[in-house]
């Protein structure tokens, strides 16, 4: 016997998406080809990159809750988002739906710290260091004093994503991520791993790893782990 109750089957992960038009290449959380398993997307209208990253997602909690509930009603078993700055909504989203919620890549920091040798800590690479506040970090359980680097000083990546531009120079964006990561580990020798805050950064994770020599953890890795708990492999 099999049992019903859902509108859609086979997609355990539901992804709450910002409303944006910039290019999403493979490896980006918003490109469906990134995933080795089916996912369901729900765009939260009005949730622009600028509004979420630079303006604390002001006025967007209700729309995110409604979208999360819609995904659950359609049949997902877990909810995630495509912006690390949405750690601000972790508690409220988890309280609003009857399934687990993974709001931000930043939630990996504490876990990765436990993996590292004595004297080493995880550092964060973010798309917007100027607006990543103690509130975002505290909501994700990030320890005080965690080293932070940013691509804001680059030529392409932060500008295109936050400005929601229609064209992306992929190699320039890759260079921005590598340069920022190298600056992070150079300024903070205690960094033994890097957490990519931004869900548009995973396409460049291998390059960051090669350039810095430290492990790199992204939201794609985190959601893949999350999905494995929702749909355990059968041996």
C-alpha positions as CSV (number, residue, x, y, z in Angstrom):
1,X,0.0,0.0,0.0
2,X,1.1,3.6,-0.7
3,X,-0.4,6.6,1.0
4,X,-1.2,10.1,-0.4
5,X,-1.7,13.5,1.1
6,X,0.6,15.6,-1.0
7,X,0.2,17.5,-4.2
8,X,3.8,16.8,-5.4
9,X,6.1,13.9,-4.7
10,X,9.8,13.3,-4.9
11,X,11.1,16.7,-4.0
12,X,11.9,16.8,-0.3
13,X,13.6,20.3,-0.4
14,X,11.7,23.5,-0.9
15,X,13.7,26.6,-1.7
16,X,12.5,30.1,-0.9
17,X,14.0,32.3,-3.7
18,X,14.6,36.0,-3.8
19,X,13.0,37.8,-6.7
20,X,15.9,38.5,-9.0
21,X,17.0,38.5,-12.7
22,X,20.8,38.2,-12.5
23,X,22.3,35.1,-14.2
24,X,22.4,32.0,-12.1
25,X,25.1,29.6,-13.4
26,X,25.4,25.9,-12.5
27,X,26.5,25.7,-8.9
28,X,24.3,28.7,-8.0
29,X,21.5,27.6,-5.6
30,X,18.9,29.0,-8.0
31,X,20.0,26.9,-10.9
32,X,18.1,23.7,-10.9
33,X,21.0,21.9,-12.6
34,X,23.1,22.4,-9.5
35,X,21.2,19.7,-7.6
36,X,21.5,15.9,-7.8
37,X,17.9,15.6,-6.5
38,X,14.6,17.3,-7.3
39,X,13.8,20.6,-5.5
40,X,10.8,22.9,-5.5
41,X,11.3,26.6,-5.9
42,X,9.0,29.4,-4.7
43,X,9.9,33.0,-5.5
44,X,9.0,35.5,-2.8
45,X,7.8,38.5,-4.7
46,X,9.3,41.8,-3.6
47,X,12.3,40.1,-2.0
48,X,15.0,41.8,-4.1
49,X,18.7,41.2,-3.3
50,X,19.1,44.8,-2.3
51,X,16.1,44.7,0.1
52,X,17.2,41.4,1.8
53,X,20.9,42.1,2.0
54,X,21.1,45.8,2.4
55,X,17.8,46.6,4.2
56,X,17.5,43.6,6.6
57,X,14.6,42.1,4.6
58,X,12.4,44.8,5.9
59,X,8.7,43.9,5.7
60,X,9.3,40.5,4.2
61,X,8.8,38.1,7.0
62,X,5.1,37.6,6.2
63,X,5.7,36.9,2.5
64,X,8.5,34.4,3.4
65,X,6.2,32.6,5.9
66,X,3.4,32.4,3.4
67,X,5.7,31.1,0.7
68,X,7.2,28.5,3.1
69,X,3.7,27.3,4.0
70,X,2.8,27.1,0.4
71,X,5.8,24.8,-0.3
72,X,4.9,22.6,2.6
73,X,1.3,22.4,1.3
74,X,2.7,21.3,-2.1
75,X,4.6,18.4,-0.4
76,X,8.2,19.4,0.6
77,X,9.7,17.9,3.7
78,X,12.2,20.7,4.5
79,X,12.5,24.4,3.8
80,X,15.6,26.4,2.9
81,X,16.4,29.8,1.4
82,X,18.8,31.2,-1.1
83,X,20.3,34.0,0.9
84,X,22.5,33.8,3.9
85,X,21.1,37.0,5.3
86,X,17.8,35.3,5.9
87,X,19.2,33.9,9.1
88,X,17.2,36.8,10.6
89,X,14.0,34.7,9.8
90,X,15.3,31.3,11.1
91,X,13.3,31.3,14.3
92,X,10.1,32.6,12.8
93,X,10.1,30.3,9.8
94,X,10.9,27.3,11.9
95,X,7.9,28.2,14.1
96,X,5.6,28.7,11.2
97,X,5.9,25.4,9.4
98,X,5.8,21.7,10.6
99,X,9.0,20.7,8.8
100,X,12.7,21.5,9.4
101,X,14.0,24.9,8.2
102,X,17.6,25.7,7.1
103,X,17.7,29.4,6.5
104,X,21.4,30.3,6.1
105,X,24.8,29.0,5.2
106,X,26.0,30.9,8.3
107,X,24.5,28.1,10.5
108,X,27.5,25.9,9.5
109,X,30.1,28.1,11.3
110,X,29.7,26.5,14.8
111,X,29.7,23.0,13.4
112,X,32.8,23.5,11.3
113,X,34.6,25.1,14.2
114,X,34.3,21.7,16.0
115,X,36.0,20.0,13.1
116,X,39.1,22.1,13.1
117,X,42.5,21.8,14.9
118,X,43.2,23.7,18.0
119,X,43.8,27.3,17.3
120,X,41.9,27.3,14.0
121,X,38.4,28.7,13.4
122,X,36.0,29.1,10.5
123,X,35.9,32.4,8.7
124,X,33.0,33.8,6.7
125,X,33.2,35.1,3.1
126,X,30.1,37.3,2.5
127,X,28.8,39.3,-0.4
128,X,28.2,42.3,1.8
129,X,30.4,42.8,4.8
130,X,29.1,46.3,5.4
131,X,25.6,45.0,6.1
132,X,26.2,41.6,7.7
133,X,25.4,42.6,11.3
134,X,25.7,41.0,14.7
135,X,22.0,40.3,14.4
136,X,22.5,38.1,11.3
137,X,25.4,36.3,13.0
138,X,23.7,35.8,16.3
139,X,20.5,34.4,14.6
140,X,22.7,31.8,12.9
141,X,24.6,30.9,16.1
142,X,27.9,32.4,14.8
143,X,30.4,33.0,17.6
144,X,31.5,36.5,18.4
145,X,34.8,37.4,16.8
146,X,34.4,35.2,13.8
147,X,36.7,36.5,11.0
148,X,34.8,38.0,8.1
149,X,35.9,38.7,4.5
150,X,33.8,40.2,1.7
151,X,33.7,40.5,-2.1
152,X,32.4,44.1,-1.8
153,X,35.8,45.5,-2.9
154,X,35.7,43.5,-6.1
155,X,34.9,44.6,-9.7
156,X,32.0,42.3,-10.6
157,X,30.4,39.8,-8.2
158,X,28.8,42.0,-5.4
159,X,27.8,44.7,-7.9
160,X,26.0,42.4,-10.3
161,X,24.2,40.3,-7.7
162,X,23.1,43.1,-5.4
163,X,22.3,45.4,-8.3
164,X,20.4,42.6,-10.0
165,X,22.1,43.2,-13.3
166,X,21.4,41.1,-16.4
167,X,25.0,40.2,-17.3
168,X,27.7,38.5,-15.3
169,X,31.3,38.2,-16.2
170,X,31.9,34.8,-14.6
171,X,35.7,35.0,-14.7
172,X,35.7,38.4,-13.1
173,X,33.2,37.1,-10.4
174,X,35.5,34.1,-9.8
175,X,38.5,36.5,-9.4
176,X,36.5,38.6,-6.9
177,X,35.8,35.5,-4.7
178,X,39.4,34.3,-4.9
179,X,40.9,37.7,-4.1
180,X,38.5,38.2,-1.2
181,X,39.2,34.7,0.3
182,X,42.9,35.2,0.1
183,X,42.6,38.5,1.8
184,X,40.6,36.8,4.6
185,X,43.1,34.2,5.3
186,X,46.0,36.6,5.0
187,X,44.4,39.0,7.5
188,X,43.4,36.2,9.9
189,X,45.9,33.4,10.0
190,X,43.7,31.5,12.4
191,X,41.2,30.8,9.7
192,X,41.2,27.0,9.0
193,X,38.1,26.8,6.9
194,X,35.8,29.2,5.0
195,X,32.0,29.4,5.0
196,X,30.6,30.9,1.9
197,X,27.6,33.0,3.2
198,X,26.2,33.8,-0.3
199,X,24.4,31.1,-2.2
200,X,25.7,32.6,-5.4
201,X,29.3,31.8,-4.4
202,X,29.3,27.9,-4.7
203,X,30.3,28.0,-8.4
204,X,33.7,29.4,-7.2
205,X,34.2,27.2,-4.1
206,X,36.8,24.9,-5.8
207,X,38.8,28.0,-6.9
208,X,38.7,29.4,-3.3
209,X,39.8,26.1,-1.9
210,X,42.7,25.9,-4.4
211,X,43.8,29.5,-3.7
212,X,43.6,29.4,0.1
213,X,44.4,25.7,0.9
214,X,41.6,25.5,3.5
215,X,38.3,23.6,3.3
216,X,35.4,25.6,1.9
217,X,31.8,25.0,2.9
218,X,28.8,26.4,0.9
219,X,25.1,26.4,1.1
220,X,24.9,23.8,-1.7
221,X,27.0,21.4,0.6
222,X,24.7,22.2,3.6
223,X,21.4,21.7,1.7
224,X,22.8,18.4,0.3
225,X,23.5,17.3,3.8
226,X,20.0,18.5,4.9
227,X,18.3,16.5,2.0
228,X,20.2,13.4,3.0
229,X,18.5,13.5,6.4
230,X,15.1,14.0,4.9
231,X,15.6,11.2,2.3
232,X,18.1,8.8,3.8
233,X,20.0,6.6,1.4
234,X,18.7,3.0,1.5
235,X,21.4,0.3,1.7
